[in-house]
Amino acid sequence: MNISLSKIVINAGTQSRARIDENVIAEYADRMKEGDSFPPVVVFHDGLDYCLADGFHRFFAAKKAGSPGILCDVRQGTLRDAILFSFGANGKHGLQRTAADKRKAVTAMLEDIEWQDWSDREIARQCEVSHPFVSAMRKELNKPKAETKMNIRGKETTRVEKPQQEEEEQIDEAAIKQETIQAAITELQKSNEDLQDQLTVAMAASTDDIQKEKAESIIRDLRAQLKAAELELKEVTVSRDIYQRENGELKKQVQSLLKKLKKLEG
């Protein structure tokens, strides 16, 4: 159903992206003015308010385009239902999420008094991320706990976590870095493909002298952007490979420490 923009609540904590991209809003607004159709935004209705849970770029684009309303997929539920839904919004469709978007969603669940008790797998399912990513985020947000034991004289002694646990935390941090780098690679690849498409269009431009001169100028600019994107993609890919190697080395260190501990305990 089509709902007036003025009736949709957008400031109730359901915007789970790290930031709103003004360039995307402008692009969507132009397409809307040209008559392009977009999927409906998702709103949750509690009997009183319509809370926007998915489609903030489309909402602001409609507003920028001067549209009085927007097509909505209305679902019955509370504000909390809307917030939970927002964590996984665009996980499989729409404008691709960045690593920062994923971190924001997972962090929000891990800091919630109720959702933090959910399993890592369930949080991963809700946020549309990997299980190891949630596990790594949980350890990153929680401070290491000290262990209190009785010594041989019956007195309490406190020590920090075992060395292998520290190493495991380093591995998890590497996992987060790998996912962040992978997200950057995906974005650069998409940018690369978009530039290739624009380059093809420009090269197929009219043979009119004036338009041809403009097309040649566009082609030069696009080729420069494409070369820069390819170089950045190469650098990021190398960084990812380095983190993967470091991750492998950390795993070997953990295994070695575990073997030593077993011998000491035996």
C-alpha positions as CSV (number, residue, x, y, z in Angstrom):
1,M,0.0,0.0,0.0
2,N,1.1,3.6,-0.6
3,I,1.7,5.5,2.6
4,S,2.3,9.3,3.0
5,L,6.0,10.0,3.9
6,S,4.8,12.2,6.7
7,K,3.2,9.2,8.5
8,I,6.3,7.0,8.4
9,V,8.6,7.1,11.5
10,I,12.3,7.2,10.6
11,N,13.9,8.3,13.9
12,A,13.1,5.4,16.2
13,G,16.4,3.5,16.0
14,T,15.6,1.3,13.0
15,Q,18.3,2.7,10.7
16,S,21.0,0.0,11.1
17,R,23.4,1.1,8.4
18,A,26.6,2.9,9.5
19,R,25.7,5.8,7.3
20,I,23.3,6.9,4.6
21,D,24.9,7.5,1.1
22,E,23.8,10.8,-0.3
23,N,25.0,9.9,-3.8
24,V,22.7,6.8,-3.8
25,I,19.8,8.9,-2.7
26,A,20.4,11.4,-5.5
27,E,20.7,8.6,-8.0
28,Y,17.5,6.9,-6.8
29,A,15.7,10.3,-6.8
30,D,16.6,10.9,-10.4
31,R,15.5,7.4,-11.4
32,M,12.2,8.0,-9.6
33,K,11.6,11.2,-11.5
34,E,12.2,9.3,-14.7
35,G,9.5,6.8,-13.8
36,D,11.6,3.9,-12.6
37,S,9.9,1.6,-10.1
38,F,11.5,0.4,-6.9
39,P,10.6,-2.4,-4.5
40,P,8.3,-1.3,-1.6
41,V,10.0,-0.3,1.7
42,V,9.2,-2.4,4.8
43,V,7.4,-0.7,7.6
44,F,6.1,-2.2,10.9
45,H,2.7,-1.1,12.2
46,D,1.8,-1.4,15.9
47,G,-1.7,-0.1,15.5
48,L,-0.5,3.5,15.8
49,D,2.7,4.2,14.0
50,Y,4.4,3.0,10.8
51,C,8.1,2.4,11.6
52,L,10.5,2.2,8.7
53,A,12.6,-0.9,9.0
54,D,14.1,-1.3,5.5
55,G,14.4,1.2,2.6
56,F,15.9,4.4,4.1
57,H,17.7,5.3,0.8
58,R,14.4,4.8,-1.1
59,F,12.5,6.8,1.5
60,F,14.8,9.8,1.3
61,A,15.0,9.5,-2.5
62,A,11.2,9.7,-2.7
63,K,11.3,12.8,-0.4
64,K,14.0,14.4,-2.6
65,A,12.0,13.6,-5.7
66,G,9.0,15.4,-4.3
67,S,6.8,12.3,-3.9
68,P,4.0,12.6,-1.3
69,G,4.1,8.9,-0.5
70,I,5.9,5.6,-1.1
71,L,4.9,2.0,-1.7
72,C,5.1,0.0,1.5
73,D,5.2,-3.6,2.6
74,V,3.3,-3.3,5.9
75,R,3.9,-5.8,8.6
76,Q,2.3,-6.1,12.0
77,G,4.7,-5.7,14.9
78,T,6.2,-3.5,17.5
79,L,9.1,-1.1,17.3
80,R,11.4,-3.8,18.7
81,D,10.2,-6.2,15.9
82,A,11.1,-3.5,13.4
83,I,14.6,-2.9,14.9
84,L,15.3,-6.7,14.8
85,F,14.2,-6.9,11.2
86,S,16.4,-4.0,10.3
87,F,19.6,-5.8,11.4
88,G,19.3,-8.2,8.4
89,A,17.9,-5.7,5.9
90,N,19.7,-5.7,2.6
91,G,21.7,-8.8,3.6
92,K,20.7,-10.6,0.3
93,H,19.3,-7.8,-1.9
94,G,19.3,-4.0,-2.4
95,L,22.3,-1.7,-1.8
96,Q,25.1,-4.0,-0.6
97,R,26.1,-3.5,3.0
98,T,29.5,-2.5,4.0
99,A,31.6,-4.1,6.7
100,A,30.8,-1.2,9.0
101,D,27.0,-1.8,8.4
102,K,27.5,-5.5,9.5
103,R,29.5,-4.5,12.5
104,K,26.9,-1.9,13.6
105,A,24.1,-4.5,13.4
106,V,26.0,-7.2,15.3
107,T,27.2,-4.8,17.9
108,A,23.6,-3.6,18.5
109,M,22.4,-7.2,19.2
110,L,25.4,-8.0,21.4
111,E,24.9,-4.9,23.5
112,D,21.1,-5.5,24.0
113,I,20.1,-6.9,27.3
114,E,18.0,-9.6,25.7
115,W,19.5,-10.4,22.4
116,Q,23.1,-10.7,23.8
117,D,22.1,-14.0,25.3
118,W,21.1,-15.5,21.9
119,S,23.5,-17.9,20.4
120,D,26.1,-16.7,17.9
121,R,24.5,-18.7,15.2
122,E,21.1,-17.1,15.8
123,I,22.5,-13.6,15.9
124,A,24.4,-14.4,12.6
125,R,21.1,-15.5,11.1
126,Q,19.3,-12.4,12.1
127,C,22.1,-10.1,10.9
128,E,22.8,-12.0,7.7
129,V,26.5,-12.5,8.5
130,S,28.7,-15.4,9.2
131,H,28.8,-17.3,12.5
132,P,32.6,-16.7,13.0
133,F,32.1,-13.0,12.5
134,V,29.6,-12.9,15.4
135,S,31.9,-15.0,17.6
136,A,34.8,-12.6,16.9
137,M,32.7,-9.5,17.6
138,R,31.4,-11.0,20.9
139,K,35.0,-11.5,22.1
140,E,36.0,-8.1,20.8
141,L,33.3,-6.4,22.8
142,N,33.7,-8.4,26.0
143,K,36.7,-7.8,28.3
144,P,38.8,-10.9,29.2
145,K,37.7,-12.5,32.4
146,A,40.3,-13.3,35.1
147,E,40.3,-16.8,36.7
148,T,40.3,-17.1,40.5
149,K,41.7,-20.3,42.0
150,M,42.9,-21.7,45.3
151,N,46.7,-22.1,45.7
152,I,48.4,-24.9,47.6
153,R,48.0,-22.9,50.9
154,G,44.3,-22.4,50.4
155,K,44.6,-18.7,49.4
156,E,42.8,-17.3,46.4
157,T,45.0,-16.3,43.5
158,T,43.9,-14.4,40.4
159,R,45.5,-14.8,36.9
160,V,44.5,-13.7,33.5
161,E,43.2,-16.1,30.8
162,K,45.5,-18.8,29.4
163,P,47.9,-17.9,26.6
164,Q,46.1,-20.0,24.0
165,Q,42.9,-18.0,24.7
166,E,44.7,-14.8,23.9
167,E,46.0,-16.3,20.7
168,E,42.4,-17.4,19.8
169,E,41.3,-13.8,20.3
170,Q,44.0,-12.6,17.9
171,I,42.7,-15.2,15.3
172,D,39.2,-13.8,15.7
173,E,40.4,-10.3,15.2
174,A,42.1,-11.5,12.0
175,A,38.8,-13.0,11.0
176,I,37.1,-9.6,11.4
177,K,39.8,-7.9,9.4
178,Q,39.5,-10.5,6.6
179,E,35.7,-9.9,6.4
180,T,36.3,-6.2,6.3
181,I,38.8,-6.5,3.5
182,Q,36.6,-8.9,1.6
183,A,33.8,-6.4,1.8
184,A,36.1,-3.7,0.4
185,I,37.1,-6.0,-2.4
186,T,33.5,-6.7,-3.3
187,E,32.7,-3.0,-3.4
188,L,35.8,-2.2,-5.6
189,Q,34.8,-5.1,-8.0
190,K,31.4,-3.6,-8.3
191,S,32.8,-0.1,-8.9
192,N,35.2,-1.7,-11.5
193,E,32.2,-3.3,-13.3
194,D,30.2,-0.1,-13.3
195,L,33.1,1.8,-14.8
196,Q,33.5,-0.8,-17.5
197,D,29.8,-0.4,-18.3
198,Q,30.1,3.4,-18.5
199,L,33.1,3.1,-20.7
200,T,31.3,0.8,-23.1
201,V,28.4,3.3,-23.3
202,A,30.7,6.2,-23.9
203,M,32.6,4.4,-26.7
204,A,29.3,3.7,-28.4
205,A,28.3,7.4,-28.3
206,S,27.2,9.3,-31.4
207,T,29.8,10.1,-34.1
208,D,28.8,13.8,-34.0
209,D,32.0,15.8,-33.7
210,I,30.9,17.6,-30.5
211,Q,29.5,14.5,-28.8
212,K,32.5,12.5,-30.0
213,E,34.8,14.9,-28.3
214,K,32.8,14.7,-25.1
215,A,32.8,10.9,-25.3
216,E,36.6,10.8,-25.8
217,S,37.0,13.0,-22.7
218,I,34.6,10.8,-20.7
219,I,36.5,7.7,-21.9
220,R,39.9,9.2,-20.7
221,D,38.4,10.0,-17.3
222,L,36.8,6.6,-17.0
223,R,40.0,4.8,-18.0
224,A,41.9,6.8,-15.3
225,Q,39.2,5.9,-12.7
226,L,39.3,2.3,-13.8
227,K,43.1,2.1,-13.5
228,A,42.9,3.6,-10.0
229,A,40.2,1.1,-9.0
230,E,42.1,-1.8,-10.3
231,L,45.3,-0.7,-8.4
232,E,43.3,-0.3,-5.2
233,L,41.7,-3.7,-5.7
234,K,45.1,-5.3,-6.2
235,E,46.4,-3.6,-3.0
236,V,43.4,-4.7,-0.9
237,T,43.6,-8.3,-2.3
238,V,47.3,-8.5,-1.2
239,S,46.3,-7.2,2.2
240,R,43.6,-9.9,2.5
241,D,46.2,-12.6,1.5
242,I,48.6,-11.4,4.2
243,Y,45.9,-11.6,6.9
244,Q,45.0,-15.1,5.7
245,R,48.6,-16.2,6.1
246,E,48.8,-14.5,9.5
247,N,45.6,-16.3,10.5
248,G,47.2,-19.6,9.5
249,E,50.3,-18.9,11.6
250,L,48.2,-18.0,14.6
251,K,46.3,-21.3,14.4
252,K,49.6,-23.2,14.3
253,Q,50.7,-21.3,17.4
254,V,47.5,-22.2,19.2
255,Q,47.8,-25.9,18.4
256,S,51.4,-25.8,19.6
257,L,50.5,-24.2,22.9
258,L,47.6,-26.7,23.4
259,K,50.0,-29.6,23.0
260,K,52.5,-28.1,25.5
261,L,49.7,-27.5,28.0
262,K,48.5,-31.1,27.7
263,K,52.0,-32.4,28.4
264,L,52.3,-30.1,31.4
265,E,48.9,-31.3,32.7
266,G,49.8,-34.9,32.1
